[in-house]
Amino acid sequence: MRGDFNMAHSAQPTEVSEFHNCWARRILVILGAAALCACSAMKLGYQQGDRLAYWWIDNYVDVSAAQEPLTREAIARFFAWHRKAQLPAIANLLQEAKADVGQPVTPAKVAHFQDASQELARRSFEQAMPDMADFLLTLTPDQIARMEKKFAEGNAKYRKKFLNADPAEREEARFDKVMEYARLVYGGFSPEQEKAIRVKVGPVVQNAEARYAERVARQQEWIKMVRFVQATQPPKTQVIDLLRRFREYWQNPPARHAASHEAGNSAGIALTVAIANLTTSQQKAHAQDRFQKWIDDTHALMREKANAPVQSAAAN
């Protein structure tokens, strides 16, 4: 998670806070969010992921009766692929994290896990693009307007929570979010540890405005692309190319956002390193146990529907 606590997510399939711009990326949110919950909830979240994904898409665009069957099929196809193609890689990454979390943590190690997670997200997006293209070609102007309204509502909530006019309130909101993930991995923290972490949250909070501007810019690019597709009805291959360009946009922001993007990323990595290296041996053991439970759940999910067919929409 850029600009937030990374270690809790670093071995997960996505950076949760980044994926708010399209339905396939929201599926990845569900995968990542499930993996950040208690172990039993992780399994349940993944098992219900297709329903959660459809609910989110419907909430954003009000799926029509004609769109519903193909949308549900596309989601099922994505999860079947993800179970076979990505859960093994996620299990390996979790295993690596379990070994590393008991040792001193370096910025390079955190960056390694972040890069690996982003590569998994990139492959997931690539896999979903043919089905996404089909879906975008069916959107109506009213559905796009609804999507834009939902973005605005989400941004208002974001500003209220993380861009409070009171600097103290702004820092407290970010600190609470950081500690939520830190406790998930390491368990409880002493008052002295929390005080030290609070100091390290400062650079993350200072980058909040730039991070929000980047978020809004991505949304605007997405809406611009979706409107173009709806108005011109280009060939599916061209829509896939547009989606690929958009993926590059959010993984490699343009120059006007690059400096703040890198600053936020560096602040998040530094915060992760600081938290990891102030933990006690007992907290590190708690983290290793947590990762092992995630590993066990991932293996259990891999065994479920292991023989389910995986189809591609690329030839449709």
Secondary structure, 3 states (H helix, E strand, C coil): CCCCCCCCCCCCCCCHHHCCCCHHHHHHHHHHHHHCCCHHHHHHHHHCHHHHHHHHHHHHHCCCCCCHHHHHHHHHHHHHHHHHHCHHHHHHHHHHHHHHHCCCCCHHHHHHHHHHHHHHHHHHHHHHHHHHHHHHCCCCHHHHHHHHHHHHHHHHHHHHHHCCCCHHHHHHHHHHHHHHHHHHHHCCCCHHHHHHHHHHHHHHHHCHHHHHHHHHHHHHHHHHHHHHHHHHCCCHHHHHHHHHHHHHHHHCCCHHHHHHHHHHHHHHHHHHHHHHHCCCHHHHHHHHHHHHHHHHHHHHHHHCCCCCCCCCCCCC
